[in-house]
Amino acid sequence: MASNTILQIVTLLSIFLPNAKSVQFNYPAVFNFGDSNSDTGELAAGLGFELPPPYGQTYPKLSPIGRACDGRLIVDFLMDAMNLPFLNAYLDSVGVPSFQRGCNFAAAGSTILPASPTSVSPFSFAVQVSQFLRFKARVLEILAKGKKFEKYLPTEDFFGKGLYMFDIGQNDIAGGFYSKTLEQILASIPTILAEFETGIKRLYDQGARNFWIHNTGPVGCLTQNVAKFGTDPSKLDDQGCVRAHNQAAKTFNLQLHALTKKLQGQYTDANVTFVDIFSIKSNLIANYSKNGFEQPIMACCGYGGPPLNYDSQISCGQTKVLNGSSVTAKGCSESSAYVSWDGIHYTEAANQFVSSQILTGIYSDPPFSDQMPFLLDLKF
């Protein structure tokens, strides 16, 4: 019965996707760009801070210093699926980090547009691309001097054969609502994407040929945004998410998808893959119980209790005096039952779900037309 089902799936794909340029999810190295969704320690190293416990509690093998999660991120699961080691942050110089199989330039709080004086992160997309260009130049310079550092650095051909991953734009959209109207945010999207396209072109001109682009998730479902912008029930949708935020995310994603189609036609010698993270996360939240979760929006680590367990005055792991009393934003006892970890970022369990859906290939354009999940090396 199972083999018949598999055959039917493959047959359907061959009918509906005959001309799809299949994605081979197998690369010698990965170079990642983004924000906190894939930051493995960049902002912590760059600005000199630590994320306190209970960050990292679910997967203690990882350093909890830089990941905004109770454990692993989506990028960690994807690296594992490719049989590659987890990515070290570009700025993390302690512990003799190895960059042989790639490097992570993603930094929490980063935006596609240039950072402003009030930005959380100074490492905007253009800065991250510049960091990569310096990284590549230094690697080639060092390798030219001898083989002493080969086990720590990617070989020259890895820059052309490697995968360039992108998960950025969430802060441009969600952050915009603190100072702009929905109409102003929608009007800014072409400018945001023009900046993104410029960065992609800089990488292409340096030999990058494999681009893996995530769209942004349903930011209106993040606990932080529900708490701040969803106090009026009429502004929420049936899932309890802020309607305007998700409308902005959908518009951004439509235009980002159009840009990737343009890039696919423009860079005919490259592989440009668009991944619909929004649909995966929306499905997770809309069908949270079916997907094995108990809380789709309430934060696991926070303060205030139900329905959101989120207070903007105190972050996960912090202890502060509020209203004359010392309080601590603690983690819940079973993070795997929650989608939201700290009100802004997903739990390891949610990241695992999202990763498993990415690896089915059906949320990608072009899809994994010849690699269904039963053929992939899933380890979770």
QUIMO-V469784 format. One record per residue. SS is DSSP state (a for helix, b for strand, c for the rest). PSI is psi in whole degrees, -180 to 180 (NA if undefined). BURIAL is + if it has 24 or more other C-alpha atoms within 12 Angstrom, else -. Layout:
ss: [SS,SS]
psi: [PSI,PSI]
burial: [BURIAL,BURIAL]
//
This chain:
ss: [c,a,a,a,a,a,a,a,a,a,a,a,a,a,a,a,c,c,c,c,c,c,c,c,c,c,c,c,c,b,b,b,b,b,c,c,c,c,c,c,c,a,a,a,a,a,a,c,c,c,c,c,c,c,c,c,c,c,c,c,c,c,c,c,c,c,c,c,c,c,c,c,c,a,a,a,a,a,a,a,a,c,c,c,c,c,c,c,b,c,c,c,c,c,c,c,c,c,b,c,c,b,b,b,c,c,c,c,c,c,c,c,c,c,c,c,c,c,c,c,c,c,c,c,a,a,a,a,a,a,a,a,a,a,a,a,a,a,a,a,a,a,a,c,c,c,c,c,c,c,c,c,b,c,c,c,c,a,a,a,a,c,b,b,b,b,b,c,c,a,a,a,a,a,a,a,c,c,c,c,c,a,a,a,a,a,a,a,a,a,a,a,a,a,a,a,a,a,a,a,a,a,a,a,a,c,c,c,c,b,b,b,b,b,c,c,c,c,a,a,a,c,a,a,a,a,a,a,a,c,c,c,a,a,a,b,c,c,c,c,c,b,a,a,a,a,a,a,a,a,a,a,a,a,a,a,a,a,a,a,a,a,a,a,a,a,c,c,c,c,b,b,b,b,b,c,a,a,a,a,a,a,a,a,a,a,c,c,c,c,c,c,c,c,b,b,b,b,b,c,c,b,c,c,c,c,c,c,c,c,c,c,c,c,c,c,c,c,b,b,b,b,c,c,b,b,b,b,c,b,c,c,c,c,a,a,a,b,b,b,c,c,c,c,c,b,c,a,a,a,a,a,a,a,a,a,a,a,c,c,c,c,c,b,b,c,c,c,c,c,c,c,a,a,a,c,c,c,c,c]
psi: [-45,-41,-35,-40,-43,-44,-41,-41,-48,-40,-45,-42,-39,-27,-48,-18,49,-30,8,136,105,149,124,104,68,104,151,-21,159,135,115,140,138,-153,-151,-18,-22,14,121,22,6,-53,-38,-42,-39,-38,-5,55,171,147,119,163,145,14,133,3,-29,-28,76,-12,-28,148,126,-2,-39,-17,127,71,166,-9,-124,152,172,-44,-32,-44,-37,-39,-42,-39,-26,7,38,151,157,146,136,147,142,-41,-3,104,-2,139,18,64,145,134,18,-37,20,-177,146,120,-2,138,133,140,-1,153,166,-44,154,144,150,172,-21,4,146,-42,135,-5,69,174,-44,-37,-43,-40,-41,-39,-42,-44,-38,-42,-49,-46,-42,-39,-48,-35,-43,-43,-30,-17,-10,-177,7,-36,16,-34,-7,-14,150,147,164,-39,-19,-27,-30,-33,-15,168,132,111,144,128,84,151,-20,-41,-28,-40,-59,-41,-27,-28,-13,-15,-5,160,167,-43,-40,-39,-45,-38,-23,-13,-44,-37,-42,-46,-27,-38,-40,-44,-39,-43,-42,-42,-40,-40,-42,-43,-21,8,-2,136,-9,107,129,105,116,137,-180,152,-178,84,-21,-11,-3,134,-44,-44,-34,-42,-39,-44,0,23,-26,112,-26,-15,-1,151,-172,-22,-3,19,153,118,-44,-40,-43,-31,-42,-42,-42,-42,-44,-45,-39,-44,-33,-40,-42,-38,-42,-36,-40,-44,-37,-38,-31,-42,78,-17,12,162,115,113,128,130,124,78,-34,-47,-39,-49,-36,-40,-39,-44,-43,-31,43,-41,-44,-32,6,16,159,-28,110,-26,-37,136,141,-47,112,-161,141,-18,-175,152,-13,-26,45,132,119,-15,-17,124,162,128,-11,153,126,165,115,127,37,-2,145,123,156,136,101,159,153,168,-22,82,-24,-12,-6,145,-44,130,-62,16,-14,-35,157,157,165,-41,-42,-40,-37,-43,-48,-44,-43,-35,-38,-43,-5,-24,-12,-11,12,152,108,157,170,75,-23,15,93,167,-30,-10,-9,154,75,136,8,NA]
burial: [-,-,-,-,-,-,-,-,-,-,-,-,-,-,-,-,-,-,-,-,-,+,+,+,+,+,+,+,+,+,+,+,+,+,+,+,+,+,+,+,+,+,+,+,+,+,-,-,-,+,+,+,+,+,+,+,+,+,-,-,-,+,+,+,+,+,+,+,+,+,+,+,+,+,+,+,+,+,+,+,+,+,-,+,+,+,+,+,+,+,+,+,-,-,-,-,+,+,+,+,+,+,+,+,+,+,+,+,+,+,+,+,+,+,-,-,-,-,-,+,+,+,+,+,+,+,+,+,+,-,+,+,+,-,+,+,-,-,+,-,-,-,-,-,-,-,-,-,-,-,-,-,+,+,+,+,-,+,+,+,+,+,+,+,+,+,+,+,+,+,+,+,+,+,+,+,+,-,-,-,-,+,-,-,+,+,-,+,+,+,-,+,+,-,+,+,+,-,+,+,-,-,+,+,-,-,+,+,+,+,+,+,+,+,+,+,+,+,+,+,+,+,+,+,+,+,+,+,+,+,-,-,-,-,+,+,-,-,+,+,+,+,+,+,+,+,+,+,+,+,+,+,+,+,+,+,+,-,+,+,-,-,+,+,-,-,+,-,-,+,+,+,+,+,+,+,+,+,+,+,+,+,+,+,+,+,-,+,-,-,+,-,+,+,+,+,+,+,+,+,+,+,+,+,-,-,-,+,+,+,+,+,-,+,+,+,+,+,-,-,-,-,-,-,-,-,-,+,+,+,+,+,-,-,+,+,+,+,+,+,+,+,+,+,+,+,+,+,+,+,+,+,+,+,+,+,+,+,+,+,+,+,+,+,+,+,+,+,+,+,+,+,+,-,-,+,-,+,-,-]
//
